[in-house]
Amino acid sequence: MIEIYIDGASSGDPGPAGAGISIHKSKGNVEKISKPLGMVSNHEAEFLALIIALEYCIENEFNVVSIKTDSQLVERAVENKYIKNKAFKIHLDKALLMIDKIELFFIKWIPTKQNKADQLAKQAIRLNKEV
């Protein structure tokens, strides 16, 4: 099983945003991704972080995936396969299609203090200025 921590962050709502992904592979091997997202809201950044992580899983043919997020909105939307806010529906639909390609998929909410991707998302916000 691969364990992935995801986080999206935005400096303003909307504002410069970034996605952080911390991928924990077997034998303590960790890969870290900080990706600038341009100008989006915090919630949209959270969904985009999930999509980036799912793309990584599919590209690397990971069949058993555990995602950890500090976004209750993302966790609930994925678990319920539904979101009220139509602005995020396109992202949820894309994520659900990708999740269907993974044999076993788990998503769990965790407190921000436990999210190993938090600092990566904040770093990614700063990368927007460099692009």
N, C-alpha and C positions, 0 to 999 in steps of 0.2 A: 504494500500500500504506500502511496505517496501522500505526504501531508503538505498542504499548501495554505499559507496564511496570506490573506488579501486585505488591502485597504485602499480606499480612495480618499483624497483630501482636496479641498478647494480653499483658496485664499480669497474669500468673497463668495457671494451666492447669486449669480455665477461669478466666477473669477478664475485666475490661473489655477489649474488643477493638475493633479498627478496621481498615478496608480503605483502602488507598491505591492510586490509579490515576493514572498519568501518560500522557496521550494525546498522541502526537506526530504531528501532521497535516503536510500539505505546507507548504512555505515557512516552516518554523520555528515554525508555530503550535502551541502546547502548551496543553492543557486539563488541569487538575488536580482530582482528586476525593479528599476525605477524608471517609469515611463511618463513623460509629460503628456498632458491631454488637451492642452489649449484652454479655452474659456468654457467651463461647464460648471454645473452646480455640484455640491458635495454628494448628493444622492446619485447623480448621474456618474460621477467619478467612481463611486462604490460599485455600480453595475459594470462599468467599463473595466474595472480591475478584475471582476469575476470573469468577464469575457476574455480578457487577455490570458488569465490563468487557464481557462478552459481550452483556448487555442493552443497553448503550450502543451497541455495534457494530450490533446488529440494529435498534434504534430509528433509527439514523443511516444505515442501509442501506450499511454498509461491506462490500464483497465480498472484499477481500483484507486479511487481518489477521495481524499477527505479534505474538504475546504473549511477553513476557520476564518470567520469574519466578525468584526465588531459592529457591523451594520445589521440591526434587527430588521430593517426594511428589506434588505436583500435576502436575508435568511428566511424570513416569513414568505416573501414573494416566491422564492424558489420552492419552499416546502408546500405552499398552497397552490402553486402554479397560477397565481393570480396577483394582480396589483391594481388598485383603484386608480392611481394617477396615470392617465393615458400617456403622459410625457415619458414614462419609463417602460411602457408596455413593449416597445420595439426592442429594448435591451433585454427584457425578461424573455420575450419570445425567442430571441437569438440564443440566449443562454440555455433555455430549455431544449432547443434543437441540438445544441452541442452536448448537453448532458445525456441526451438519448444515445449518443455514440459511445458513451462510457459504460462499461459493464456494471460496475458498482460505484455509486456516487453518494457521498455523504456531505452535508453542510451543517455547520454548528456555529451558533453565536458564542462569542467569547468577549470578555471585557477588554476595553482598549489597552489596558496595562499589560495584558497577556498577548496582544497582537504583535507578532514579530515583523509585520510588514508596515507598521505605523510610521517609523522613521524613514522607510524607503519611499512612502507616499509623499511625505513632507519634502524629502530631497528632490522628488520628481517635480514638485511645484516650482522649485528654483530653476530647474532645467528648462522651463518654458521661456525664461528670460534669455537663455543662451541660444535658443533656436532661431 
